[in-house]
Amino acid sequence: MELDRKVFGNITLKEIIGSFPPAIPETQNLLDTELEVLTTKLDSKTQDSLQKLLEEQEIAEKQVNSRPGAMALAQDKIRLFSAYNQKYMQIIKTKLQS
């Protein structure tokens, strides 16, 4: 796993699966802020860019969830990431359909 890989805007994999920052409120606040920024940026994307972005987010989700049973990982943060990533992917899908 490439821990410095960005999986949600500027949020890296190590921030999601690591113990720091804590899930509540720091990681949740980071995800809230990043979702807002990412959503705003979607307006300037082409259909092709949106499709590529959707594929990248699907890959990021698979990577984060590739070791869901590893108890040393921050399960609460992984669940938070998955929820926010699903919201973001749904917004992308809606833009693709419009």
Summary of the structure (lengths in Angstrom):
residues: 98
radius of gyration: 13.3
end to end distance: 35.2
largest distance: 41.6
contacts: 270
relative contact order: 0.19
helix: 69%
strand: 5%
